[in-house]
Amino acid sequence: YNPRLERRCLSRYAQNMTGFMMFRHLLLFCLLALGLAACSLVPPSPSVGQPVPVTDASPLPAEDPAPFVPALPEWDTDALESGLSQVALSWADSVTDHTLWPRLRRGFALNLDVESQRVESQVTWYARHPDYLNRVFTRGSRYLYAILNEAEKRGIPTELALLPVVESAFDPFAYSHGRASGIWQFIPSTGKLYGLKQNWWYDGRRDVLASTRAAFDYLTKLTTYFDGDWSLALASYNSGAGTVLRAQRKNRKRGRGTDFWSLSLPRETSAYVPKLVAIARIVRNPEKYGVTLPDIPDEPYFEVVHFKGQLDLSQAARLADIDLEELYYLNPGFNQWATPPTGPHYLLVPDGKGDVFRQNLARLSPEERVNWTRHTVKSGESLLSLAKKYRTTVEVIREINGIRGNLIRAGQALMIPSAFKSGNYYALSAQNRLKRKQSRQPRGYSRKLTYTVRKGDTFWDISRKFDVNHRALAKWNGMAPTDPLMPGRKLVIWQRDGKAASRAMLADRKIIRKVGYRVRNGDSLYRIAGRFSVSVNDIVKWNDLDPGDVLRPGQSLSLYVDVTRTR
């Protein structure tokens, strides 16, 4: 028995009945009003026996005239019936559809009917990929109600609540090649400018509530540069206000328009606003495009619970009686196994779980919120090595143990907070997400190498050393090409198989040529490799050979040779 569910069902039943009765009364009132209006056009005839007044200007008629009936206008009954049907259907939809889509549509304020081939092509793509939209909206169902509420509270176009579809496909852990993170894809500098903290424990760019407020603050600020034009503000959100302002200046000099649709902008930005307009069009009328939107209830998905101090996330999931994975998806801003020692000290939990969480937390002693380890310092250990061992930070160890500086001595006892569970248990922590990404084998690659970053290394240097693309190298390691590399960091490098490598070499170097070679008496892999300035391993890979095989005279080999280096 769930009293909360019972109250919700009774409330829903009452809403249905209230809506139906209101619609019924409104329809009866309209019919009554139409009847009264028609009657008022016919003047009343004189009563029987009542004399007709006579004046000098109006002589007495020989007999009572027929009452005057004015001609009524001809009604387009088909159009009237269609219009009333639409009103009825719209009213019924608002009464019976308890998803958040009708409320979202009511707040639409952008020009969704703009005539643009860019919009049409985007609409066509989304309409042809309804499964993609379904996946994205289902993923965003955790967050869309809260985002819509924030948009309505600010009085901004509710199409902006759909912007995460364009930015991140509602993936809270999305990270782009430009170092943008979270559903709103903030880069580090802009995130800090709008109050989103970023440290080892926590990244506010992925905090759903904090980043939504920051995104709407940023977009609202951008409209002030463009006289309230939301299309230009959206373009600036993607490429920067400076890019849009420069494009406007160029158009003014040429006597052209300065609205979004007239500007020459980077390719990604030119498609950015059309994508949002296309999605909003489909949401406005999904039946027209053959799309079925998932049922997202018009009710909160989560509630916010506040508390004091640090809390292990495995403990938090147990206290709220939910899966740890669900807790991470609601709180993707947390990077590690616990909430940050210095805050924020709140968690999002599924709606209806808040009271359970608070009651269980109240019965938990402070020592049980995080695991504590008593560590005796050994010779050669440092604060940094201990922080890595216990998956915490040097600052936390310093603060808890009252240490100034970095000096610790052998035999010293330290109290260090640590996770209750093993590292793999926290599957969606930053460390485990990175492990999963590094182990994902990209198509066309077969060999996995591990490289330890040295002082002065860059992605470009490492990519040249191993003959791989520097953007791909960064992506394999969950980073952006511009991210700094810290000495000691482990990078995964994937290399192509022999045939793919040969194609890559042929594409990258025009001096490489494919050569057919027939084995002669006395030839060996080593001798052939030396003659054509290639490696034995390359010959083996190109020809699917076993290194232990003996070459036979007359055997055909394929070699990919730099013709300028052959002997």
DRENRO-106860 format. One record per atom (N, C-alpha, C, O): residue in one letter; x, y, z. Coordinates in steps of 0.1 Angstrom, whole numbers, plus 5000, padded with zeros to 4 digits. Example, Ala and Ser with C-alpha at 12.3 -4.5 7.8 and 13.67 -1.06 7.14 Angstrom:
2
A513249435078A512349555078A513249675078A514249675085S512849785071S513749895071S512950005079S513450115080
# end
This chain:
567
Y500949885000Y500050005000Y500950125000Y501850145008N500650214991N501450344990N500550464990N499850494981P500450525002P499550645004P499850754994P498950824990R501150774991R501450884982R500950854968R500350944961L500950724963L500450684950L498950704950L498350744940E498250664962E496850674962E496350824961E495450854954R497150914968R496751054967R496951104953R496151184948R498051064946R498251104933R497151054923R496651134915C496750934925C495650874916C494350954918C493650984909L493950974931L492751054934L492751194929L491851244923S493951254930S494151384924S493951384909S493351474903R494551284902R494451274888R492951254884R492551314874Y492251174891Y490751144889Y489951274890Y489151304882A490251354901A489551474903A489851574892A488951644887Q491151584887Q491451674876Q490651634863Q490151724856N490551504861N489851454849N488351494849N487851554840M487751474861M486351504862M486051654862M485151694856T486951734868T486851874868T486951924854T486152014849G487951874846G488151924833G486951884824G486551974816F486451764826F485251724817F484051814820F483351854811M483751844833M482551924836M482752064831M481752124826M483952114832M484252254827M483952254812M483352354807F484452154805F484252154790F482752144787F482252214778R482052064794R480652044792R479852174794R478952214786H480152244806H479452364809H479852474798H478952554794L481052474794L481452574784L480752554771L480252654765L480552434766L479852404754L478452444755L477852494745L477752414766L476352444768L476152604768L475252654763F477152664774F477052814775F477252874761F476452974757C478152814753C478352864739C477052844731C476652934723L476452734732L475152704724L474052794729L473252844720L473952824742L472952914747L473153054742L472253124738A474453094742A474753234737A474453244723A473853354719L474753144714L474353154700L472853164698L472353234690G472053084706G470653094705G470053224709G469253284702L470553284719L470153414724L470453524714L469653614711A471653504708A472053604698A471153604686A470853714680A470753484681A469853474670A468553534673A467953604664C468053504685C466653554689C466653704689C465653774686S467753764693S467753914695S467653984682S467354104682L467953914671L467853984657L466453994653L466254074643V465453924659V464053934654V463254014665V463053974676P462754134661P461954214670P460654154674P460054084666P460154174686P458954104690P457754164683P457654284680S456654084679S455454134673S454554194684S454654154695P453654284680P452754344690P451854234696P451454134690S451454264709S450554164716S449154184710S448754284704V448454074711V447054074706V446254174714V446254184726G445454254706G444654354712G445354484716G444754584720Q446654484714Q447454604717Q447354704705Q447754654694P447054824707P446954924695P448354954690P449354964697V448354974677V449555014670V449655164671V448655234667P450655224677P450755374678P450755434665P451355394655V450055554664V449855624652V450555764653V450355824663T451255804643T451955934644T451655994630T451155934621D451856124629D451656204617D452556144606D452156144594A453756104610A454656054599A454455914595A454955874585S453655834602S453355704599S451855674599S451255654609P451255674587P449855654586P449455514590P450155424588L448155504595L447655374599L447555284587L446955314577P448155164588P448055064577P446755004576P445954994586A446354954564A445054894563A444954764571A443854734576E446054694572E446054564580E447354554586E448354614582D447454474596D448754454604D449754394594D449554294587P450954464593P452054404584P452654284591P452654264603A453254204582A454054094587A455254144594A455954244590P455654074605P456854124612P458154124604P458254024596F458954224605F460254234597F461254134603F461554134615V461754044594V462853954598V464053984590V464053954578P465154034596P466354064588P467053934583P466953834589A467653954571A468353834566A469653804574A470453894577L469753684578L470953634586L472053614577L471853564566P473353634582P474453604573P474553454570P474253374579E475153424559E475353284556E476553224563E477653284561W476453124571W477553064578W478152954570W477552874563D479552954570D480252834564D480252724575D481052714584T479152644574T478952544584T480052444585T480452394596D480752404574D481852314574D482952374582D483552304591A483252504579A484452564587A484052584601A484952554610L482752614604L482352634618L482452504626L482952494637E482052394619E482052264626E483552214628E483852164639S484352244618S485852214619S486452294631S487252234638G486152424631G486652504642G486252464656G487052454665L484952434657L484452384670L485152254674L485352224685S485352164664S485952034666S487352054671S487851984681Q488152154665Q489452174669Q489552234683Q490352194691V488552324687V488552374700V488252264710V488852254721A487252174706A486952064715A488151974717A488351924728L488851934706L489951844707L491051904715L491751834723S491352034713S492352104721S492052104736S492852084744W490752134739W490352134753W490451994759W490951974770A489951894751A490051754756A491551714758A491851644767D492451754749D493851724750D494451784762D495251714769S494051904765S494651964777S494051904790S494751904800V492851844789V492251774801V492851634803V493051594814T492951564791T493251424792T494751394791T495251284797D495551474785D496951454783D497751504795D497951624797H498251414803H498951454816H500451444814H501151434824T500951434802T502351444800T502751594800T501851684800L503951624800L504451764801L504451834787L504751954786W504151754776W504251814763W503251924760W503752034755P501951924764P501152034762P501652164769P501552274764R502152144781R502652264789R503852324782R504052444781L504752234777L505852274770L505452354757L506052464754R504452304750R504052374738R503452514740R503652604733R502752524752R502052654755R503152764756R502752884754G504352734760G505352834762G506252864750G507152944751F505952804738F506752824726F506652974722F505453024721A507753034719A507653174715A508653204704A508653324699L509453114699L510253134688L509453124675L508353074674N510053184664N509353174651N509753034645N510753014639L508752934647L508952804643L508552784628L508752674622D507952884622D507452874609D508352944599D507852964587V509552974603V510453044594V510752954582V510852834583E510753014570E511052944558E512452934555E513153034552S513052814557S514452794556S514752654552S514252564558Q515552634542Q515952504538Q516752434548Q516752304550R517552504556R518252454567R517352384577R517652274582V516252454580V515352394590V514652274584V514552164590E514252274571E513552164565E514452044565E513951934567S515752064562S516651944561S516751884575S516851754576Q516751964585Q516851904599Q515651834603Q515651734609V514451894599V513151834602V513151694595V512651594601T513551694583T513551564575T514451464582T514051344583W515651504587W516551404593W515851344606W515851224608Y515351434615Y514751394627Y513551304625Y513351204632A512751344615A511551264612A511851124607A511151034609R513051114600R513450984595R514150894606R514450784604H514450964617H515150894628H514350904641H514850954651P513050854641P512250874654P512850794665P512650834677D513550684663D514150604674D515150694681D515350684693Y515950774674Y516950854680Y516250954689Y516650974701L515151024684L514451124693L513851054705L513951104716N513350934703N512750854715N513850824725N513650844737R515050784721R516150754730R516550884738R516750884750V516650994730V517151114736V516151164746V516551204758F514851174743F513851224752F513651134764F513351174775T513751004762T513750904773T514850934783T514650934795R516050954777R517250984786R517051114793R517451134805G516351214787G516151344793G514951344802G514651454808S514151234803S512951244811S513251264826S512351314833R514451234830R514851264844R514851414847R514651464858Y515251494836Y515551634838Y514651734832Y514651854836L513751694823L513051784815L511951864823L511751984821Y511351794833Y510351864841Y510951984848Y510452094849A512151964855A512852064862A513252174853A513252294857I513752144841I514252244832I513052334827I513252454826L511952264824L510752344819L510252434830L509952544828N510252384843N509852474854N510752594855N510252704857E512052584853E512952694854E512752794843E512752914845A512452744831A512152824819A510852904822A510853024819E509852844826E508552904829E508753014840E508153124839K509452984850K509653074861K510353204856K510053314862R511153194846R511853314841R511153374830R511453494826G510053314825G509353374814G510053374801G509853464792I510953274798I511653274786I511053164777I510253084782P511353164764P510653064755P510952924759P512152894762T509952844760T510152704765T510852614755T511252504758E511052664743E511852584733E513252564739E513952474735L513752654747L515052654753L515252524762L516352474764A514152474767A514252344775A514652234766A515052124771L514452244753L514852134743L516252154738L516752064731L516952254742L518352284737L519352164741L520252144733P519152104753P520151994755P520051874745P520951794744V518951864738V518851764727V519951794716V520651704712V520051924713V521051964703V522451964709V523451914703E522652004722E523952024728E524551884731E525751864728S523851794738S524451674743S523551554742S523951444747A522451564735A521451454734A521051404748A520851294751F521051504758F520651484772F521551384779F521151314788D522851374774D523751284781D524551374792D525351454788P524251344805P524951434815P526451414816P527151494821F526951304810F528451284810F529051314797F530251284795A528351384788A528951424775A530151514777A530151604785Y531151484769Y532351574769Y532851584755Y533151484748S533051714750S533351734736S534851764734S535551784743H535151764721H536551794718H536951934721H538151964722G535952024724G536252164728G536252174743G536152294748R536352064751R536352074765R535052114772R534952154783A533952094764A532652124769A532052004776A532251894772S531352024788S530851914796S529451934800S528952044802G528751824802G527351824808G526251844797G526551854785I525051844801I523951854792I523851984785I523351994774W524452094791W524452224785W525752254779W525952364773Q526752164780Q528052174773Q528752304776Q529152384767F528952334789F529752444793F531252414791F531752304795I532052514786I533552494786I533952544800I533252614807P535152514804P535552544818P535452694822P534952724832S535952774813S536052924816S534652984817S534353054827T533752944808T532353004809T531652944821T530853014827G531852814824G531252754836G531652834849G530852864857K532952864850K533452934862K532853074862K532453124873L532753144851L532153274850L530753274855L530253374861Y530053164853Y528653164858Y528453074870Y527353024873G529553064878G529453014892G529452864893G529052804903L529852794882L529952644883L531252594888L532252604880K531352554900K532652504906K533152374899K532352294894Q534452364897Q535052254891Q536252214898Q537252284899N536252094905N537452044912N537451894911N536651834903W538351834918W538551684917W537251614921W536951504916W536551664931W535351594937W534151624928W533251534927Y534051744922Y532751794917Y532951874905Y533951954904D532051864895D532051944883D530652004881D529751934877G530452134885G529152194884G528552204870G527352214869R529452184860R528952184846R528052064844R527152064835R528151954851R527351844850R526151834860R525351754859D526251924870D525151934880D523851984872D523952104867V522851904872V521651944864V521052074868V520752154859L520752094881L520152214885L521052334884L520652444878A522252324888A523252444888A523552484873A523552594870S523752384864S524052414850S522852464843S523052554834T521652424846T520452474840T520252624843T519952704835R520452654856R520352804860R521452884853R521152994848A522652824852A523752904846A523452914831A523753024825A522952814824A522652824810A521652924807A521753004797F520552934815F519553034813F520053174816F519653274810D520853184826D521553314829D522353364817D522253474813Y523153274812Y523953304801Y523153344788Y523453444782L522153264785L521353294773L520653424775L520553504765T520053454787T519353574789T520353694788T519953794782K521553674793K522553784791K522853804777K523053924772L522953704769L523353714754L522253794747L522553864737T520953784751T519953854744T520054004745T519654084737T520754054756T520954194758T521854254747T521854374744Y522754164741Y523554214730Y522854224717Y523354294708F521654164716F520954154703F519554194704F518654144697D519254294713D517854354714D516854244716D515754254710G517154144724G516154044727G515953934717G515053854718D516753934707D516653824696D517253694701D518453684703W516353594703W516753474709W517553384699W518453304703S517253404686S518053324676S519453364676S520353274675L519753494677L521153544678L521753504691L522953474691A521053504702A521553464714A521953314714A522953274720L521153234708L521453094707L522653064698L523552984702A522753144687A523953134679A525253174687A526253104685S525153274695S526253314704S526553214714S527753194718Y525553144719Y525753034729Y526652934723Y527452864730N526552904710N527252804703N528652844699N529652774702S528852964694S530153004688S530753134695S531853174691G529953194704G530453314711G529853434705G529653444693A529653534714A528953664709A529853734700A529353804690G531153734701G532053804692G531953754678G531953834669T531753624676T531653564662T530353624656T530453664644V529253624663V528053674658V528053824655V527553874645L528653904664L528754044662L529654084650L529254174643R530654004648R531554034637R530854004624R530954074614A530053894624A529253864612A528153974609A527954004597Q527654024619Q526654134617Q527354264612Q526754324603R528554294617R529254414611R529554394597R529454494589K529954274592K530254254578K528954274570K529054334559N527854224575N526654234567N526154384566N525654424556R526354454577R525954604576R526754674566R526254754558K528054644565K528954714555K528454674541K528654754531R527954554539R527454514526R526054544523R525554504512G525354604533G523954644531G523054524532G521954524526R523454414539R522654294541R521954294554R522254374563G521054194556G520354184569G521254134580G522254074578T520854164592T521654124604T520954024613T521453994624D519853964608D519253864616D519953734614D520853724605F519653634622F520453504621F520453444608F521453394603W519253444601W519153374588W519953444577W520053384566S520353564579S521053644569S522653634571S523353674562L523053584582L524453594586L525253474580L524753364578S526553504577S527453394574S528253354586S529153424591L527953234592L528453194604L529153054602L528952994592P529953014612P530552884610P529552774608P528352784612R529952664601R529052564597R528252504609R527052484608E528852474620E528152424631E527152514637E526052474640T527452644637T526552744642T525352764632T524252784637S525652764619S524552774609S523552664611S522352694607A523952554615A522952444617A522452434631A521452364633Y522952514640Y522652494654Y521152544657Y520352464663V520852664653V519452714655V518452634647V517452604652P518752604634P517752524627P517552384633P516352334633K518452324640K518252204647K517252224658K516252144660L517352324666L516452354677L515052384671L514052334677V514952464661V513652494655V512952364650V511752344651A513752284643A513252154638A512752064649A511652014648I513452054660I512951974671I511652024677I510751954680A511652164679A510452224684A509252204675A508152184679R509452214662R508352184652R507752044654R506552024655I508651944656I508251814657I507451794670I506451724671V507951854681V507351844694V505951914693V504951874700R505852024686R504552104685R503552014678R502352024681N503951934668N502951854660N503551724656N503851704644P503851634666P504551514662P503751424652P504351354644E502451424653E501651344644E501951374629E501951284620K502151504626K502351544613K503651484607K503651454595Y504551454615Y505851394611Y505951244614Y507051184612G504851184618G504951044621G505751004633G506350894633V505951094642V506751074654V505851054666V504851134668T506150964675T505450944687T506450974699T507450914701L506051074706L506851124717L506651034730L505550994732P507751004737P507550924749P506650994759P506651114760D505950914767D505150974778D505951014790D506450934797I506151144791I506951204802I505951274811I505351374807P505651224823P504551274831P504851424835P506051464837D503851504836D503951644840D503951644855D503151704862E505051584861E505251584875E506751564878E507451524870P507151604890P508551604893P509151464892P508451364896Y510351454887Y511051324887Y511851304899Y512051194904F512351414905F513251404916F512951514926F512151614923E513451504938E513351604948E514751624954E515651544953V514951744960V516251784965V516251764980V515351804987V517351694985V517451675000V518851735004V519851714998H518751815014H519951885019H520451815032H519651765039F521751825034F522351765046F523651835049F524051915041K524251795059K525551855063K526651755062K526451635065G527851795058G529051705058G529151625045G528251625036Q530151535045Q530451455034Q529651315035Q529451275047L529351255024L528551135024L528951045013L529051085002D529250925016D529650825007D528450794998D527350775003L528550794985L527450774976L526850634976L525650624974S527650534980S527050404981S526150404994S525050334993Q526550475004Q525650485016Q524350565012Q523250535016A524550675004A523350755000A522350674993A521150684995A522850594983A521950504975A521250404985A520050384983R521950354994R521250255004R520250335012R519150275015L520550455017L519650525025L518350565017L517250565023A518550595004A517350634996A516650514990A515650534984D517250394992D516650274987D516550274971D515550244966I517650314965I517750324950I519050264946I519950244954D519150234933D520450184927D521450304927D521150414925L522750264929L523750364928L523850424914L524150544913E523550354904E523650404890E522650514889E522850624883E521350494894E520350594893E520750724901E520450834897L521450704912L521950824920L522950904912L522951024913Y523850834905Y524850904897Y524150984886Y524551094882Y523150924879Y522450984868Y521751114873Y521551204865L521251104885L520551224890L521551324896L521251444897N522751284899N523851374905N525151354897N526151324903P525051374884P526251354876P527451454879P528551434873G527151554887G528251644890G529351584899G530451644900F528951474906F529951414915F530951324908F530551234901N532251354909N533251284902N533751154908N534151064902Q533551154922Q534251044929Q533250964937Q532050954933W533650894947W532850804955W532050864965W531250804972A532150994968A531451064978A531151204974A531651264964T530251274981T529951414979T531151494983T531951444992P531351614978P532551694982P532651734996P531551765002P533751735003P533851775017P533351915019P532851945030T533652005009T533252145011T531952175003T531652295001G531152084999G529852104993G530052104977G531152114972P528852104971P527552124976P527052004984P527251894981H526252034995H525751935004H524251915001H523451935010Y524051864989Y522651824986Y522651714976Y523651694969L521651634975L521451524966L520151534959L519151574966L520051494947L518751474940L518351324942L519251234938V517251294947V516751154948V515351144941V514651244940P514951024936P513651014929P512551074938P512551054950D511551134932D510451184939D509751074947D509450974942G509551104960G508951014969G509950944978G509550874987K511250954975K512250894983K512950984993K513750945001G512551114992G513151215001G512951185016G513951195023D511751155020D511451135034D512151005039D512751005050V512250905030V512950785034V514450815036V515050765046F514950885027F516350925028F516651005041F517650975048R515851105044R516051185056R515951105068R516751125078Q514951025069Q514750935081Q515950845083Q516450835095N516450785073N517550685074N518850765077N519650715085L519050885071L520250965074L520251005088L521351015094A519051045094A519051085108A519450975118A519951015128R519350855114R519750745123R521150705121R521750615128L521850765111L523250735108L524250815116L524050935116S525150755122S526150835130S527150905120S527250855109P527751015125P528651085116P529850995111P530251015100E530250895119E531350805115E530950715104E531850665097E529650695102E529150595092E528850665079E528550595069R529050795078R528750865065R529850845055R529550825043V531050835060V532250795051V533050705059V533050705072N533750625052N534650525059N535950595063N536550675055W536550565075W537750625079W538850525081W538550415087T539950555076T541150465077T542250535085T542650645082R542750455095R543850515103R545150455096R545350335095H545950555091H547150515083H548450565090H548550675094T549350475092T550650505098T551650535087T551850445079V552150645086V553050685075V554350605075V554950585085K554650555063K555850475062K556950555055K556650665048S558150515056S559250585049S559050595034S558750495028G559250715028G559050735014G557650775010G557550814998E556750765019E555350805015E555150955015E555851025023S554251005007S553951155007S552451175007S551751075005L552051295009L550651325009L550051294995L548951244994L550851314984L550351284971L550151134969L549151094963S551051054973S550950914972S549850854980S549150764976L549550914992L548450865000L547150904994L546150824995A547051024989A545851074982A545450984971A544250944969K546450934963K546150844952K545750714957K544850644951K546350664967K546050534973K544650524978K543950424976Y544250624985Y542850624991Y541850694983Y540750714988R542150734971R541250804962R540650924968R539350944969T541451014973T541051144978T542051244974T542751224964T542051364980T542951474976T543851504988T543551484999V544951574984V545951614994V545251715003V545551715015E544451804998E543751915006E542851845016E542851905028V542151745013V541351675023V542151615034V541851635046I543251555031I544151495042I544651605050I544751585063R545151715044R545651825052R544551875061R544851895073E543351905056E542351965064E541951885076E541851925087I541751755074I541351665084I542351645095I542051635107N543651645091N544751615101N545451745105N546451735112G544951855101G545551985106G547051995101G547852045109I547251955089I548651965084I548852095076I547952125067R549952165078R550352275070R551452235061R552452175065G551352275048G552452235039G552252095035G551152035035N553352035030N553351895025N554251795033N554351685029L554751845044L555751755051L554951665061L554251705069I555251535059I554851425068I556051345072I556951335064R555951275083R557151195088R556751055090R555551025093A557750965089A557450825091A557050805105A557550855115G556050715107G555450685120G554250775124G553550745134Q554050885116Q552950975119Q551650905116Q551450835106A550650915125A549250855123A548350955116A548251075121L547750915105L546751005098L545450945097L545350815095M544351025098M543050975095M542651015081M542651135078I542250915073I541950945059I540550895055I540350775058P539750975049P538450925045P538650835032P539450865024S537850725032S537950635021S536650575017S535750585026A536550515006A535250465001A534850335009A535750255013F533550315011F533150195018F533250065009F533549955014K533050084996K533149974986K534449984978K535150084979S534649874970S535849874962S535649974950S534550014948G536750014944G536650114934G535750084922G535050174917N535649964918N534749924907N533349934910N532449944901Y532949934923Y531549944927Y530950074922Y529750084919Y531750184922Y531250314918Y531450334903Y532250404898A530550254896A530850244881A530750374873A531450384863L530050474878L529850594871L530750704876L530550824873S531650674885S532650774889S533550814877S533550744868A534150924878A534950974867A536050874863A536350844852Q536650814873Q537750714871Q537250594864Q537950544854N536150544868N535550424861N534950454847N535050364838R534450564846R533950604832R535150614823R535050574811L536250664827L537450674819L538050534816L538350514804K538050444825K538450304823K537650244812K538150174803R536350264813R535450204803R535650264789R535650184779K535950394788K536150454775K537450404769K537550384757Q538550394778Q539850354773Q539850204768Q540650164760S538950124774S538949984770S538049964758S537949844752R537350064753R536450054741R537250054729R537850154725Q537249944721Q538149924710Q537450004698Q536349964694P538150104692P537650174680P537650084668P538549994667R536750104659R536650024646R537950044638R538350154636G538449934633G539649944625G540949944632G542049944626Y540949934646Y542149924654Y542149794661Y541049744666S543349734663S543449604669S544449594681S544249514690R545449684681R546449674691R546349794701R546149904697K546349754714K546249854724K547549874732K548149774736L548049994733L549250024740L548950114751L547950184751T549850124761T549750214772T550950304773T552050254772Y550750434774Y551850524774Y551750614786Y550650664790T552850634793T552950714805T553450854801T554550864795V552650954804V552951094800V554251144807V554451114819R555151204799R556351264804R556251414804R555351474798K557151474812K557151624812K557351684799K558251644791G556451774795G556551844782G555751774771G555651834760D555151664773D554451594763D553151664759D552551734768T552751664747T551451714742T550851604734T551451504730F549551614731F548851514723F549451514709F549551404703W549851624704W550351634691W551751544690W551951464681D552551574700D553851504700D553651344701D554251274694I552751304710I552551164712I551951104699I552250994695S550951174693S550351124681S551351104670S551251004662R552251194668R553251184658R554151064661R554650994652K554451044673K555350934677K554750794674K555450704670F553450784676F552750654673F551950654660F551250554658D552050754652D551450764639D549950744641D549350664634V549250824650V547850824651V547350964651V548151064652N546050984649N545451114649N545351174663N544951104672H545751304664H545851354678H544451374684H544251364696R543451404676R542051414681R541551274685R540851264696A541851174677A541451044681A542150994694A541450934703L543351034696L544150994708L543451064720L543250994730A543051184719A542451254730A541051184733A540751174745K540251154723K538951094724K539050954731K538250924740W540050874727W540250744734W540450754749W540150664756N540950874753N541350884767N540350984774N540651034785G539151004768G538151094775G538551234777G538151294787M539351284768M539951424769M539651504756M539251444746A539951634757A539951714745A541451744741A542351734749P541651764728P543051784723P543751904730P545051904731T543051994736T543652114743T543752094758T544352174765D543351974763D543551954777D544951934781D545751874773P545351994792P546751974796P547051834800P546151764806L548251784798L548651644801L549651654813L550651724813M549251584824M550151584836M551051464836M550651354832P552351484839P553351374839P552851264848P552351284859G553051144843G552651024851G551250974847G550850864851R550451054839R549151004835R549350894825R550150894816K548450794826K548450674816K547450704805K546350734807L548050694793L547150714781L547050584773L548050504773V545950554768V545750434759V545950484745V545350584740I546650404737I546850434723I546450304715I546950194718W545650324705W545150214697W545850224683W545950334678Q546350114678Q546950114665Q546250014656Q545549924660R546250054643R545549974633R546149844630R547349814633D545349754625D545849624620D546649644607D546649764602G547349544602G548249564591G547549624578G548149714573K546449574574K545849614562K545349764564K545449844555A544749794575A544249924578A545450024578A545350134573A546549974584A547750064585A548250094571A548750204569S548249994563S548750014549S547950114542S548450204535R546550114544R545750214537R545950354543R546050444536A546250354556A546550484562A547850544557A547950664555M548850454556M550150504550M549950554536M550550654532L549150484528L548950524514L548250654513L548450734504A547350674523A546550804523A547450914528A547351034523D548350894538D549050994544D550351034536D550751154536R550950944529R552150964522R552050924507R551850804504K552051024499K551850994484K553050924478K552950864467I554250924486I555450854480I555350704483I556250634479I554350654491I554250514494I553650444482I552650494476R554150334477R553650264466R553550114470R554350064477K552450054465K552349904467K553149834456K553049864444V554049744461V554949674453V554649524454V554649464465G554549454443G554449304443G555849244442G556649274432Y556249154451Y557549104451Y557448944451Y556648884459R558248884443R558348734442R559548684449R560648734445V559448604458V560548554466V561548474458V561148394449R562848504460R563948434453R564648334462R564448334474N565548254456N566348164463N567248244473N567848344469G567248194486G568148264495G567548384502G568148434511D566248424498D565548534505D565148494519D564748384522S565148594527S564548584541S563748714544S563948814537L562848704554L562148824558L563048944561L562849054557Y564148904568Y565149004572Y565749074560Y565949194559R566148984550R566849044538R565949124530R566349234525I564649084528I563649164520I563349294527I563349404521A563249284541A562949414548A564049514546A563849634545G565349464547G566449554545G566549614531G566849724529R566149534521R566249574507R565249694505R565549784497F564049684511F563049784508F562849884519F561849954519S563749884529S563649974540S562349974548S561750074550V561849854550V560649834558V560949734570V562049684570S560049714579S560349624590S559749494587S558849474579V560349394594V559949254593V558449244598V557649174591N558149304608N556849304614N555749354604N554749294602D556149464596D555249514586D554949414575D553849394571I556049344570I555849244560I554949134565I554049084558V555149094577V554348984583V552849024584V551948944580K552549154588K551249204589K550549214575K549449184573W551349274566W550749304553W550349174546W549449174537N551049064549N550848934541N550248824550N550148714545D549848854562D549248764571D550148634573D549648524571L551348664575L552348554577L552548514591L552248594600D553048394593D553548354606D555048384606D555748334597P555648454616P557048494616P557948374615P559048384611G557448254619G558248134619G558248054606G559047964604D557348104597D557248034584D558548054575D559148164576V558847954567V559947964558V559448014545V558447954539L560148114539L559648164526L560048064515L561148004515R559148044505R559447954494R559748034481R559048134479P560747994473P560948064461P559748064452P559047964451G559448184446G558248204438G557048254446G556048284440Q557148254459Q556048304467Q555848454465Q556748534464S554548494463S554248634461S554048714474S553348664483L554548834475L554448914487L553949054483L554349104472S553149124491S552749254489S553549344498S553449324510L554149444493L554949544502L554449684499L554049714488Y554449764509Y554149904508Y555449984511Y555849994522V555950034500V557350084500V557450234498V556750284489D558250304505D558650444502D559750434491D560850394494V559350464479V560150444467V561450534468V562350504461T561450634476T562650714477T563650654486T564850704487R563350544493R564250494503R564750354500R565550294507T564250294489T564650154485T566050164480T566550254474R566750044482R568250034478R568349994463R569449984458
# end
